[in-house]
Amino acid sequence: MNELDQWMTTVCDALGIELPGSGPILDLARDVAHGVLRPAAPVTAYLVGLAVGRGADPAEAFATVTALVDAHTGSGAEQPR
């Protein structure tokens, strides 16, 4: 188990939740950080977590935000880093 997996297990245990895997979260954070703005990555992950916690389907939430990132980066505007 790597350090990230250990940390995620510790946090999930403390919060009493199960995390199916960090891959989709890390992919989304990477896409937001590179396509929108770095500080938007953790905030976006938090917002997706809120939506899922309120009953949104995780796959749909990730797909929705990915589409927003794609639309944002497709605007042709220079992206700040």
N, C-alpha and C positions, 0 to 999 in steps of 0.2 A: 504494500500500500504506500503510495507516495504522500508527500506532505499535504498536498491539496486534498486528497481523499481523507486523510486523517483529520484535517481541519473541518471539512464538510461533515464528517461523521460526528465530531465533537459538537458542532453547532446544531446539527439536526437532533442529536440526543438531548441537548440542553433545551431546545425549543419543542421537543416532542413531536417532530415531523419526520417524514421520510422524503428523501430526495432521490428521484429515479436515476439521476446522473447529471453531472455538471457540464457535459458537452454542449447541449443546446444553449445553456446560459452563457458559456464562454464564447460560443460562436456569435450569439446576438451581441454581447458586449463588444467583441472585436469589430463587428460590422458597424455598430453605432459609433465606436471610438474613431474608426477610420473613415466612416462615411458622413458623419455629422459633426461630432465634437467629442473629444476625449472625456470631459467631465459629464457628458450626457450618458455615458455607458453605465455607470453604477446607478444613476437616477432612473434610467430606462429599465434596468433589471429590477429595481425596486418597484416601479410602476407595474411591470408585468407580474411581479409577485403579488401585488395588491389585487390585481384583476383576477389572478388564479385563485387567490385566497377568498375572493368573493364569488367564485363559482365558474369563472371563465375556463374554457378548455385550454390547457397549456399549449397544445400544438397550434390551435387557432390564434392564441395570443402571440406566440412567436411569429407565426405567419403574417399576422396583421402588422406587427412592428417591422418585420423584414420588408414588407411591401412599402411601408412608410420610408424606410431607409433608402430603398431602391428608388422611390419617387424623388426623394430629397437629393440623392446623388445624381439622378438623371436630369436635374434642373439645369445643369451646365454652370451653376454658380461655383466659384472657387470656395473650397471648404477650409475653414480655419482649423488649425491643429493645436 
